[in-house]
Amino acid sequence: MSSTPVIDVERLNLTYGDFHAVKDLSFQVERGELYALLGTNGAGKTSTLEIIEGHRAATSGTVRVFGKSPRDRGAVRPRMGIMLQESGFSPDLTVRESVRLIGSLTRRTDTVERVLDVVDLTRKAGTKVSQLSGGEKRRLDFATAVYGTPELIFLDEPTTGLDIQSRDDLWDVVDKLREDGSTVVLTTHYLEEAQQRADRIGLMHRGAFHREGTVSELTRMLPAAIRFSLAEPVPALPLQATRGADGKFLIETFDLQKDLSTLLRWAQDHTVELRDLQAGPTRLDDVFRALGSD
Ligand SMILES: Nc1ncnc2c1ncn2[C@@H]1O[C@H](COP(=O)(O)OP(=O)(O)OP(=O)(O)O)[C@@H](O)[C@H]1O
């Protein structure tokens, strides 16, 4: 059984004058998914999101949100919560007034008190926006996405500028929204967040998908890494290794278990200490670095 995707993008193109910013992009986001749109600077993520959010018209291609055109704002907009990189709240309004204003714009039902509590700004309710810290402003931006528990939530670099506790709190709220059935589209430059939380990732580079899939699909095609240091003099190793500028050895392998056990057995037999030993699958950062070298 297949249900209509929440977001359905087919052969989307966007040009700014002569510049082709989004090239034939196609993807779907299913109900309840957390989809991360990642990419290099200028890859076209914001442009793509702006079209899906209904802020910008496509040059060609089709975009459907809940089966409708995102330009049909009356039908689609109340079902979306959008946390932009900068919400542009009026500096003279208080936090409470700002949330009330957001609420009236969303046309969703909620209470200001509940939303302030969810984003942990109750104590700042009477404070003017101009007097908030960077992290508090970011939490106020988050309130725009949370108000009225929308079915579809866009989070554009949501944790930038947040301390660890606030980040964890934000993700707890997102987890709760997902339990309640919300679909989430995320952009972030914190790759570990995407790696931990996304169901699927679209990795954009120069307007197109370089890769798309689950985290394990994206990382599977790169070798795993074993890293360690050795005391001098360095004995002959049982496997091919390279040595980094920091003096650490790196073994890249598509058979981590076998090569790691070979290395450990060799170290045991030769009474060699493998210092700072680390072994693991490729991280998303490495997929990105591979992109940069294309
Ligand atoms: N209004 C515009 N007019 C002309 N070119 C634009 C406009 N907006 C964006 N661009 C260009 O389109 C490309 C894609 O921009 P976009 O902001 O979508 O990228 P992004 O993936 O969100 O980048 P970043 O990670 O740096 O925020 C960039 O090369 C950018 O310079």
The ligand as a Gaussian input file, in Angstrom:
#p B3LYP/6-31G(d) Opt

LIG

0 1
 N       18.060000      35.601000      -5.458000
 C       19.113000      35.040000      -6.067000
 N       19.604000      35.547000      -7.214000
 C       20.657000      34.989000      -7.839000
 N       21.313000      33.886000      -7.391000
 C       20.874000      33.346000      -6.247000
 C       19.762000      33.881000      -5.526000
 N       19.556000      33.118000      -4.430000
 C       20.504000      32.149000      -4.463000
 N       21.295000      32.289000      -5.551000
 C       22.411000      31.406000      -5.939000
 O       21.894000      30.102000      -6.121000
 C       22.774000      29.125000      -5.577000
 C       22.026000      28.279000      -4.556000
 O       21.746000      29.087000      -3.413000
 P       21.027000      28.506000      -2.135000
 O       20.889000      29.631000      -1.162000
 O       19.814000      27.780000      -2.542000
 O       22.133000      27.454000      -1.621000
 P       22.251000      26.681000      -0.220000
 O       22.478000      25.241000      -0.588000
 O       21.108000      26.985000       0.649000
 O       23.601000      27.291000       0.349000
 P       24.165000      27.516000       1.876000
 O       24.503000      26.178000       2.447000
 O       25.417000      28.308000       1.578000
 O       23.121000      28.282000       2.637000
 C       23.960000      29.879000      -5.014000
 O       25.006000      29.844000      -5.964000
 C       23.452000      31.298000      -4.839000
 O       24.479000      32.229000      -5.019000

